[in-house]
Each structure stands twice: as structure tokens, then as C-alpha cells.
Amino acid sequence: MAIGLLLAGSALATEIYPRDVAGYIERREVCEHFRAEPWPEGGSSEERERRDFIAAQLLHYCKGADQAIRELKAKYRDNRVVMDRLETYEADIEGKQDCAVQGEVIQWVADYCMLKMQTDDEIAVSDCIEDSRRTSFSTECAAKIYYKRVMCALSTDGEASAMAIEKCLADPAFMGRTVRQRGVGG
């Protein structure tokens, strides 16, 4: 229902802005909604499912936002109405090029799957790893940030507030065993 309300409000955007800008606004508003969504606390199956849902929505609606806003700003640099609207959005939500999150994407994927499935058995998480590898990101850094954020949410059990997750995300020491050892069994 919340997404419906967000999209209904964007009908006005199509009357004011060019189609590509209106489309970006629609998608970005849903992205911003899920970025502000509180992570459910606790470890119940409903709370884990909600966290997984939010993470999936973030991936779906926010992926490519950084590149898209750069392209739109370049295209409409002389259109003050469009530029004023685009300036209301943070320009770098997927991560910077020189990535603060160390390790390889596959290592973060492995650690995420092991944490999610609560096992350190690489064979037991192989399907999760394979499914996660099919997900594409705009940059490798964006992928590492995504998996670290989800791991932070899973790890801050009982304290899964946005602030706790951001604090965890900013902690360079927070990483799984695979990242720390630079590979499985490393």
C-alpha cells in the first residue's frame, strides 16, 4: 500500500518533468522509502523475512541510482526546474569508487550466506551463494556495501535500528571469517 501511495504521488511528476526524470523520481522515491524503513528487531522468522524483504526492495529500487542521477544531471544541466528536483537526492547511495569495504565480493557473499543460514559449512550454503551471485550491482563496491549492510542487520539482533546498522557498516573491523581470511579456508 505504501508503494502505491508513493507512485500515486508521482503522477504529478509526469506532468512537470520529462518522462525519464519522472521515471527516476518514481523509482527513487520508493528507494528512499525503503532506505528509511526501520530494520525489524529480533530473530523471529517474521522479522528475518521482513529484513530480507527490505533488502530485496533496496536492491530492486536503488540499484543504478547513482549512475542514473549523474546521467540526468548531465542531460538536464540547463533545466533549472529539473536540476532543483534532482539536487534533493543524495548523489552517492551505492558507494564510492575507492571502496571502504575490503575483501572480494564473493567472500562477502559467502559470509552473508553463512550468517543467514547460521552455519559455517560452505557446502550447505552453496545454493545461497549461487543465487546471490546472480544478483548484479552497479559496482563491486556497491555489492560489498550491500552484503555488509545486510550482515550488519542480521548481526545487530535486538538492536537493529538504522543507527546501529550504520555504526556497524562504518566499522572496518566488522567482517566475516571468509573476508578476514581472504577466502574459504585461507
C-alpha positions in Angstrom: 0.0 0.0 0.0 2.8 2.4 0.8 4.4 1.9 -2.6 1.0 2.6 -4.2 0.8 5.9 -2.4 4.3 6.8 -3.4 3.6 6.0 -7.0 0.2 7.8 -6.9 2.0 11.0 -5.8 4.4 10.6 -8.7 1.6 11.1 -11.2 2.2 14.8 -10.7 5.9 14.3 -11.5 5.0 13.1 -15.0 3.1 16.4 -15.6 6.0 18.6 -14.5 9.2 16.7 -15.6 10.4 15.0 -18.7 9.5 11.3 -18.8 13.0 10.0 -17.9 13.2 12.4 -15.0 9.7 11.5 -13.8 10.6 7.8 -14.0 13.7 8.3 -12.0 11.7 10.3 -9.4 9.2 7.5 -9.1 11.8 4.8 -8.6 14.0 7.0 -6.3 11.0 7.8 -4.0 10.4 4.1 -3.5 14.1 3.6 -2.9 14.2 6.4 -0.3 11.1 4.9 1.4 12.9 1.6 1.9 16.2 3.3 2.9 14.3 4.9 5.7 12.4 1.8 6.7 13.4 0.5 10.2 15.0 -2.9 10.3 12.9 -5.2 12.4 14.5 -6.2 15.7 14.9 -9.8 16.8 15.4 -13.1 15.3 11.9 -14.5 14.6 11.2 -15.8 11.2 8.8 -12.9 10.5 11.5 -10.4 11.4 14.1 -12.1 9.3 11.6 -12.3 6.4 10.9 -8.6 6.8 14.6 -7.7 6.8 15.1 -9.9 3.6 12.1 -8.1 2.0 13.5 -4.7 2.8 17.0 -5.7 1.5 15.4 -7.0 -1.7 13.4 -3.8 -2.2 16.6 -1.7 -1.7 18.4 -3.8 -4.3 15.5 -3.5 -6.7 14.7 0.2 -6.4 18.1 1.7 -5.5 20.4 -0.2 -7.9 21.7 2.0 -10.6 20.5 5.2 -8.9 24.0 6.8 -8.7 24.7 6.4 -12.4 21.1 7.4 -13.4 21.3 10.7 -11.4 24.7 11.6 -12.9 23.3 11.0 -16.4 20.1 13.0 -15.8 22.1 15.9 -14.3 24.4 16.0 -17.3 21.4 15.8 -19.7 19.4 18.5 -18.0 22.1 20.7 -16.6 20.5 23.8 -18.2 17.0 23.0 -16.9 16.8 24.7 -13.5 13.4 23.0 -12.6 14.8 19.5 -13.2 18.2 20.3 -11.6 16.5 21.7 -8.4 14.5 18.5 -8.1 17.5 16.2 -8.7 19.5 18.1 -6.2 17.1 17.0 -3.4 18.6 13.5 -3.7 21.8 12.2 -2.3 24.1 11.5 -5.3 26.1 8.6 -3.9 23.9 6.0 -2.2 25.6 2.9 -3.8 29.1 3.5 -2.6 32.2 5.4 -3.7 34.6 4.1 -6.3 37.5 3.6 -3.8 35.7 1.3 -1.6 35.9 1.4 2.2 34.7 -2.2 2.4 37.7 -4.5 2.0 37.7 -8.0 0.5 36.2 -9.6 -2.6 32.5 -9.7 -3.4 32.4 -13.5 -3.4 33.9 -13.5 0.1 31.1 -11.2 1.3 28.6 -13.3 -0.4 29.9 -16.5 1.3 30.0 -14.8 4.7 26.4 -13.4 4.2 25.1 -16.8 3.3 26.8 -18.5 6.2 25.4 -15.9 8.6 21.9 -16.0 7.1 21.8 -19.8 7.3 23.6 -19.9 10.6 26.3 -22.4 9.5 30.0 -22.3 8.6 29.5 -25.2 6.2 30.4 -23.9 2.7 28.6 -26.8 1.0 25.4 -26.2 2.9 25.3 -22.6 1.7 26.3 -23.3 -1.9 22.7 -22.7 -3.2 22.5 -19.3 -1.4 25.9 -18.3 -2.8 24.9 -19.3 -6.3 21.6 -17.4 -6.0 23.4 -14.3 -4.6 26.0 -14.4 -7.4 23.2 -13.9 -10.0 22.4 -10.5 -8.4 24.1 -7.7 -10.3 25.2 -4.4 -8.9 26.4 -1.2 -10.5 29.9 -1.6 -8.9 31.7 -4.2 -6.9 31.9 -1.7 -4.1 28.1 -1.4 -4.1 27.8 -5.2 -3.8 30.2 -5.3 -0.9 28.4 -2.5 0.9 25.0 -4.2 0.3 26.2 -7.6 1.7 27.9 -5.8 4.7 24.8 -3.8 5.4 22.6 -7.0 5.4 25.1 -8.8 7.6 25.1 -5.8 10.0 21.3 -6.0 10.1 21.4 -9.8 10.8 24.2 -9.3 13.4 22.6 -6.4 15.4 20.0 -8.7 16.8 17.8 -6.8 19.3 19.4 -3.5 18.2 18.6 -3.5 14.5 18.0 0.3 14.4 19.2 2.2 11.4 21.7 3.9 13.6 23.1 0.6 14.8 23.3 -0.7 11.3 25.1 2.4 10.1 27.6 2.2 13.0 28.3 -1.4 12.1 28.6 -0.5 8.4 31.2 2.2 9.3 33.2 -0.3 11.4 36.2 -1.5 9.3 36.7 -4.4 11.6 33.2 -5.9 11.0 33.6 -8.7 8.5 33.0 -12.4 8.3 35.6 -15.1 8.6 35.9 -15.6 4.8 36.7 -11.9 4.2 39.1 -11.8 7.2 41.0 -14.9 6.0 40.8 -13.7 2.3 39.0 -16.8 1.2 37.4 -20.0 2.5 40.0 -21.9 4.5 42.6 -19.2 3.9 
